[in-house]
Amino acid sequence: MYILECNGGLLYTSVTNDVCRGLEEHQLGRSKSCFTYKRGPLKLLWYEVFKEIEQAIFFEKKIKKCSSNKKRALAEGDGNMLQILAEYRNTSYFKYKPSGLDFSLY
């Protein structure tokens, strides 16, 4: 599973069994996705190797639903930011959010 950054900052998430080959296919327009070919150059932001393809697909589906900020936090290994972003979207969190935190930055 991997996350690519396209020209202009857009993010693309997918699954492959060979990240290097997948990136090359996207760069050359040989992948199933015209989205990435038209938005090059591409940058590999993050990837994870899974033992089972089912695990990778499951994780990819979850990540695709995430905001760009969450995907970037994942790519940067920022667990604290992921936690803050997850709490920020939780509607009950708005009601009971701790005072002194400035969420306008997120």
C-alpha positions, 0 to 999 in steps of 0.5 A: 500500500502506498501514498503518492503526492501528485503535482499540486499537492493532491494525494493518491492512495493505492495497493501494489505488490511492488512499490517501485514498479507501481510508481514507475507505471504511474509516472509513465502512464501505464497504470490503470489510473489516468489521474496520476499520469496527468498530475506528474511528477509524482513523489512517493510519500509513504508505503507499507508492506503487508503479509497478506493482500487482504490486509493491504486492501483493508487498510487502503480502503480506510486510508482513502476515506481520510483527509489529506491532513491525516494522510500526510500525518501518517506519511510523516509518522506523526501519531500525535497529529493523527490522534488530534485529527481523529478527535477533532472530527469526532462530534462529541469531542467538540462538546467536551474539547479541552480548553487551551487547544487551538484547532484553527491550525488543523 
